[in-house]
Amino acid sequence: MTVSGSDARVHAKVRPLSPLETRVLGVLVEKAHTVPDSYPLSLNSLTLGCNQKTARDPVISVGEGEVQTAVDALRLLSLAFESSGSRVARFEHNMGRALALPSQSVALLAVLMLRGPQTTPELRANSERLHRFADLSAVEGFLEELAARSEDKGGPLAVKLPRAPGSREARWSHLLSGPVDTSALPVASDGEVFVAAGEIAALKVRQANAEAEIAILRSLVDRLYAELGVPRV
């Protein structure tokens, strides 16, 4: 029996999703924005979206049977449903209504589910086609709301991870698959100084230019000494 979006029950809290269930839900959210003409998705299109090699971390390879099982599990949680009126089964997400979330939060969670932990600037850039945030503070605001979500609404759905060594900013992760074990993550020390690869490259270019200029000046000085007949000291 198919279930329409208006009939889907609202859940304040759902069990932790499996990695594949998370991937399927993320794909359904993403494709609703990026390929609206072919949405809702057929099982074949949904499987291709799960196995996509770009904008995915990790890259996986699953079959239609596995994806169907994941979709069925999401339907039981009212996070997805099968559309009616088509000879081919088509599926769409119900994430915003099922979890009582605004579209901005759904977009951020989908990007986290598809691409893994990311910094605020990365999230703003990667969610551009799902929702255009005005600035970084807007992204940060919705992430903090997800992190501070009360237990009566289902508990936190995002967490800010400790800043990793060599990173300028902390990354965020979703919690739809359960808590993240932050104790196993490497943490940057307070005194650690981060220099981006681009900054190092720029410094090397500047150093090379300075050395070239010094060599030219030395050549000019040597020529002046020779023309004036003054011995070098």
C-alpha positions in Angstrom: 0.0 0.0 0.0 1.4 3.4 -0.9 1.5 6.2 1.7 1.0 9.8 0.7 3.0 12.6 2.2 -0.1 14.1 4.0 -0.9 10.7 5.6 2.7 10.1 6.9 2.9 10.1 10.6 5.2 12.6 12.4 7.9 11.1 14.6 9.7 13.3 17.2 12.5 10.8 17.5 13.6 7.9 15.3 16.1 5.1 15.9 19.7 5.5 14.6 19.7 5.0 10.9 22.1 2.5 9.2 24.8 4.0 6.9 22.8 2.9 3.8 19.5 4.3 5.2 21.3 7.6 5.8 22.7 7.6 2.2 19.2 6.8 0.7 17.6 9.6 2.7 20.3 12.0 1.8 19.9 11.2 -1.9 16.1 11.6 -1.8 16.6 15.1 -0.3 19.3 16.1 -2.7 17.6 14.9 -5.9 14.3 16.7 -4.9 16.3 19.9 -5.6 18.8 19.0 -8.2 16.6 16.9 -10.6 13.0 18.1 -9.8 11.8 17.0 -13.3 12.5 13.3 -12.5 11.5 13.4 -8.9 10.2 11.4 -7.1 12.9 8.8 -7.8 12.5 5.3 -9.2 14.4 2.6 -7.5 17.0 2.6 -10.3 17.6 6.3 -10.1 17.8 6.1 -6.3 20.4 3.4 -6.5 22.5 5.4 -9.0 22.3 8.3 -6.7 23.6 6.2 -3.8 26.5 4.8 -5.9 27.4 8.2 -7.3 31.1 8.9 -7.2 31.0 12.7 -7.0 29.8 14.6 -3.9 29.8 11.4 -1.8 31.9 10.4 1.2 32.3 7.5 1.4 31.8 6.2 -2.2 29.8 3.0 -2.0 28.5 0.3 -4.4 25.1 -1.2 -3.6 22.4 -3.1 -5.5 18.7 -2.3 -6.0 17.7 -5.0 -3.5 19.8 -3.3 -0.7 18.4 0.1 -1.6 14.8 -1.3 -1.6 15.4 -2.7 1.9 16.7 0.7 3.1 13.7 2.5 1.5 11.3 0.2 3.2 12.9 0.8 6.6 12.7 4.6 6.0 9.0 4.2 5.1 8.3 2.5 8.4 9.8 5.5 10.1 7.8 7.9 8.0 11.0 9.4 6.7 10.1 8.4 3.1 7.1 7.2 1.2 6.1 5.8 -2.1 4.3 8.1 -4.5 1.0 7.0 -6.0 -0.2 7.3 -9.6 2.7 5.7 -11.4 3.2 2.3 -12.9 6.8 2.4 -11.6 7.3 2.7 -7.9 8.8 6.1 -7.1 10.0 7.4 -3.7 10.4 10.7 -2.0 11.5 11.9 1.4 9.4 13.1 4.2 12.2 14.3 6.4 11.1 17.8 7.2 7.7 16.8 8.4 8.7 13.6 10.1 11.4 15.3 12.2 9.6 18.7 12.4 12.6 20.5 10.7 12.7 23.6 8.5 14.0 23.2 4.9 17.3 24.9 5.9 18.0 22.2 8.5 17.0 19.4 6.1 19.4 20.7 3.5 22.3 20.9 5.9 21.7 17.4 7.3 21.4 16.0 3.8 24.8 17.4 2.8 26.3 16.0 6.0 24.8 12.6 5.3 26.1 12.5 1.7 29.6 14.1 2.2 30.5 13.4 5.8 31.7 16.0 8.4 32.3 19.5 7.1 33.2 23.0 8.2 30.6 25.8 8.2 32.1 27.3 4.9 32.1 23.9 3.3 28.5 23.3 4.2 27.4 26.7 2.9 29.1 26.0 -0.4 28.0 22.3 -0.7 24.4 23.1 0.1 24.1 25.9 -2.5 21.7 23.8 -4.7 19.6 22.7 -1.8 19.3 26.0 0.0 21.1 29.3 -0.6 22.2 30.6 2.8 22.8 34.4 3.0 26.1 34.1 5.0 28.1 31.8 7.3 26.3 33.0 10.4 23.0 31.7 9.0 24.5 28.3 8.5 26.0 28.4 12.0 22.7 29.4 13.4 20.8 26.4 12.0 23.6 24.0 13.0 23.5 25.3 16.5 19.7 24.8 16.6 20.2 21.2 15.4 22.9 20.7 18.1 20.7 22.2 20.9 17.5 20.3 19.9 15.7 19.3 23.1 14.9 15.7 24.0 11.1 16.2 23.7 11.7 17.1 20.0 13.9 14.0 19.5 17.3 15.2 20.8 20.3 16.8 19.0 20.7 16.0 15.3 24.1 17.6 14.7 27.3 18.0 16.7 30.4 20.2 16.4 33.5 18.0 16.4 36.8 18.9 18.0 39.1 20.8 15.7 41.5 18.3 14.1 45.2 18.9 13.8 46.1 21.0 10.8 42.5 22.4 10.6 41.6 26.1 10.9 38.0 25.4 11.8 36.0 22.7 13.5 33.8 20.4 11.4 30.1 19.4 12.0 28.6 15.9 11.8 25.0 14.7 11.7 23.7 12.4 14.5 21.0 10.5 12.5 23.2 7.4 12.6 23.8 7.8 16.4 26.4 9.5 18.5 29.8 10.3 17.1 32.7 8.9 19.1 34.7 12.1 19.5 37.2 10.5 21.9 38.6 8.6 19.0 39.2 11.7 16.9 42.6 13.5 16.9 42.3 16.9 18.5 44.5 20.0 17.8 46.4 21.5 20.7 45.7 25.0 21.8 49.1 26.2 20.7 49.0 24.6 17.3 49.5 27.1 14.5 47.7 26.2 11.2 49.1 27.3 7.9 47.1 26.3 4.8 48.8 24.7 1.8 47.9 27.7 -0.3 49.6 30.0 2.2 52.7 27.9 2.2 52.8 28.0 -1.6 52.4 31.8 -1.6 55.2 32.2 0.9 57.5 30.1 -1.2 56.7 32.2 -4.3 57.4 35.4 -2.3 60.7 34.0 -1.0 61.8 33.0 -4.6 60.9 36.5 -5.8 62.9 38.1 -3.0 65.9 36.0 -3.7 65.8 36.9 -7.4 65.6 40.6 -6.5 68.5 40.3 -4.1 70.6 38.6 -6.8 69.8 41.5 -9.2 70.8 44.1 -6.6 74.0 42.3 -5.9 74.9 42.3 -9.6 74.2 46.1 -9.8 76.3 46.8 -6.8 79.2 44.7 -8.2 79.0 46.6 -11.5 79.1 50.0 -9.6 82.1 49.0 -7.7 83.8 47.9 -10.9 83.0 51.1 -12.7 84.2 53.3 -9.8 87.3 51.2 -9.3 86.4 50.8 -5.6 87.5 47.6 -4.0 84.7 45.5 -2.3 85.0 45.5 1.5 
